[in-house]
Amino acid sequence: MSNVVLIYGGNSLQSRLKGIKDYAESYLKEQSISYESINVIDLPATDLITANFSSSAILDANEKVEKADAVIILSPVYKAAYTGILKTYLDLLPQKGLKGKAVLPLMIGGSFGHLLAIDYALKPVLSSLGATNLLSGAYVIDQHVQRAEGNEFILDEEAKERLKGNLETLVEELNI
C-alpha cells in the first residue's frame, strides 16, 4: 500500500491553505491511500530555528518522510516564495531525503503574479533534496478558497479541478 506524507508549511492551521490540505487528504482517503501529515507549525520552533538535527520531533517527522512513497508540499506564497517556516524544516531533511519519491508542490497566493513561485523558488530546493520525480504542482488563488463555519473551507470548481488533476497524476505515479 502506498503512503503519502503531506508537509504543511503554513504559519496557521486556520488559513486557506488548510482548505487545500483538507481537499488533498480527502482525495487520498477516497483513493484508499494512507497518508500522514507534518504540520511544520507544530514542530518545536527552537529546534527548527537552531537546526537541531537530533530533536526527537524532527527525527519523527523525517522518519515519516523517509517511509513515504510520495510527498505533498503545501505552502502559501510570501514575497514571491514559499514560507520561511517551511524552509526551516526542509533544511533539516537529509540531503537526499526526497530521492525516489513523487513530490507534488501545492501553493496558494493572492494573485497569479506569483504563479511561478513553484518553479523558481520551491522546485530548486526540492531538487537539491534529491527529488527527481517532481510533479508540475498546482497554484491556487486564495479567493478560490472560501472560509466556512468551524475552520472548514469551500473550494471553487476551478481550484478543485486543478488540484484533482495534480492529485490524479500523483496517484498514477504511485501505481506505476
KAZIMO-V343679 format. One record per residue. RES is the residue in three letters. PSI is psi in degrees with one decimal (none if undefined). NEAR is the number of other C-alpha atoms within 10 Angstrom. Layout:
res/psi/near
RES/PSI/NEAR
RES/PSI/NEAR
This chain:
res/psi/near
MET/136.6/8
SER/150.9/14
ASN/131.2/18
VAL/141.1/26
VAL/135.0/23
LEU/125.2/24
ILE/109.6/24
TYR/109.0/25
GLY/20.9/26
GLY/160.9/25
ASN/6.2/18
SER/143.5/14
LEU/11.3/16
GLN/2.2/14
SER/167.5/17
ARG/-23.6/27
LEU/-33.5/26
LYS/-32.0/21
GLY/-38.4/22
ILE/-43.0/25
LYS/-45.9/21
ASP/-41.5/15
TYR/-45.3/19
ALA/-43.6/21
GLU/-41.6/20
SER/-42.9/12
TYR/-46.0/17
LEU/-41.0/19
LYS/-43.4/12
GLU/-31.4/9
GLN/5.0/11
SER/38.8/12
ILE/126.6/15
SER/148.3/14
TYR/157.3/19
GLU/158.1/16
SER/144.3/17
ILE/111.2/20
ASN/101.6/18
VAL/-33.5/23
ILE/-23.1/17
ASP/-10.5/12
LEU/151.2/16
PRO/121.0/14
ALA/-40.8/14
THR/-39.3/10
ASP/-38.5/18
LEU/-48.8/23
ILE/-35.6/12
THR/5.8/9
ALA/54.3/15
ASN/88.0/15
PHE/-19.1/16
SER/2.9/10
SER/133.4/15
SER/-36.1/12
ALA/-40.2/16
ILE/-44.0/22
LEU/-40.1/15
ASP/-44.3/12
ALA/-43.8/22
ASN/-33.7/20
GLU/-37.4/13
LYS/-44.2/20
VAL/-43.3/25
GLU/-40.1/20
LYS/-14.1/13
ALA/147.3/21
ASP/-25.1/20
ALA/154.4/25
VAL/132.0/26
ILE/123.0/21
ILE/123.8/21
LEU/132.5/26
SER/144.9/28
PRO/163.4/28
VAL/124.8/21
TYR/128.0/14
LYS/43.3/10
ALA/21.3/16
ALA/179.7/20
TYR/172.5/22
THR/154.2/18
GLY/-32.1/14
ILE/-46.8/19
LEU/-42.6/22
LYS/-39.8/15
THR/-36.3/18
TYR/-44.3/23
LEU/-33.6/20
ASP/-20.6/15
LEU/-3.4/19
LEU/148.9/19
PRO/153.9/15
GLN/-38.3/12
LYS/37.5/14
GLY/-16.3/19
LEU/6.4/25
LYS/133.9/19
GLY/9.4/15
LYS/144.3/22
ALA/131.9/22
VAL/124.6/28
LEU/111.0/24
PRO/134.4/23
LEU/125.0/24
MET/156.3/27
ILE/141.6/27
GLY/171.3/24
GLY/-22.3/15
SER/167.3/13
PHE/-4.4/12
GLY/-21.6/10
HIS/19.6/19
LEU/-35.9/20
LEU/4.0/13
ALA/-32.5/22
ILE/-51.0/22
ASP/-38.4/14
TYR/-20.4/13
ALA/-50.8/14
LEU/-47.0/19
LYS/-38.2/20
PRO/-37.9/12
VAL/-42.3/15
LEU/-38.4/22
SER/-40.5/16
SER/-18.2/14
LEU/11.6/18
GLY/1.0/17
ALA/113.7/21
THR/-17.8/15
ASN/66.7/17
LEU/114.7/18
LEU/162.0/18
SER/-38.3/15
GLY/168.5/23
ALA/140.8/20
TYR/124.2/24
VAL/137.6/25
ILE/135.2/19
ASP/-25.5/20
GLN/-10.7/15
HIS/2.5/16
VAL/112.9/22
GLN/142.1/13
ARG/141.4/15
ALA/-172.8/10
GLU/150.7/6
GLY/42.5/7
ASN/34.1/12
GLU/159.6/14
PHE/149.3/20
ILE/122.6/17
LEU/139.1/20
ASP/168.9/12
GLU/-38.1/11
GLU/-45.1/12
ALA/-43.8/19
LYS/-44.0/18
GLU/-46.2/12
ARG/-46.0/14
LEU/-43.1/22
LYS/-43.4/16
GLY/-42.5/13
ASN/-38.7/20
LEU/-35.4/22
GLU/-41.9/14
THR/-41.1/17
LEU/-45.8/22
VAL/-39.8/19
GLU/-42.1/10
GLU/-36.3/16
LEU/-29.0/17
ASN/-2.3/9
ILE/none/5
